[in-house]
Amino acid sequence: KQEVTQIPAALSVPEGENLVLNCSFTDSAIYNLQWFRQDPGKGLTSLLLIQSSQREQTSGRLNASLDKSSGRSTLYIAASQPGDSATYLCAKTNQAGTALIFGKGTTLSVSS
Amino acid sequence: NAGVMQNPRHLVRRRGQEARLRCSPMKGHSHVYWYRQLPEEGLKFMVYLQKENIIDESGMPKERFSAEFPKEGPSILRIQQVVRGDSAAYFCASSPQPLESRSYNSPLHFGNGTRLTVT
């Protein structure tokens, strides 16, 4: 069974801290891995997509890495802000490449 | 370019009624995915459709649930004879190419979801 695990489940930090969110998966077969953000009561907003042949992607204060051999991805957020408070979801393609399989997310709270 | 549009945003049904959820993908996107999100649980894949075809329905319950994506018009997720356990947020996503494509470089675009409440 394919599983995506995200640790920690919740995280509270003061504004300005750099932080790392972790994602691990049991099946190394992967076409791409994506990180999303979900605000309460809203849909998902795409943050970063890492193709299978890539090791990392960067967008502004966000950096995501992918290590297929160890089955891990990390999302690094630099200089966190209260507006970063949300649930962050990691998702990888399933074996058939027909869907994204999601972790349960890390709920981040950044206090000012 | 409008994003993925889902309607209604909120839907209330009594037990035994039918629920019809609609999803219009982004312009130029012919691949649609439906997900269900239960409280305290993650997003669970239900079904993947291309125009007029169901590609993967491995996540869809065998009974009462069906999905379609006709040549013209939105994709529809239909739940017949709803039960309280069907109460959840249902999300639709779209992409311009298959996820398995080696040239895939466009993130999956999600709608804001339909929140179904069964009373």
Interface residues (C-beta under 8 A of the other chain):
Chain A: Y31 N32 Q34 F36 K42 G43 L44 T45 S46 L48 L49 Q51 L89 A91 T93 N94 A96 G97 T98 A99 L100 I101 F102 G103 K104 G105
Chain B: V4 Y33 Y35 E41 G42 L43 K44 F45 Y48 I55 D56 G59 F91 A93 P98 L99 E100 S101 R102 Y104 N105 S106 P107 L108 H109 F110 G111 N112 G113
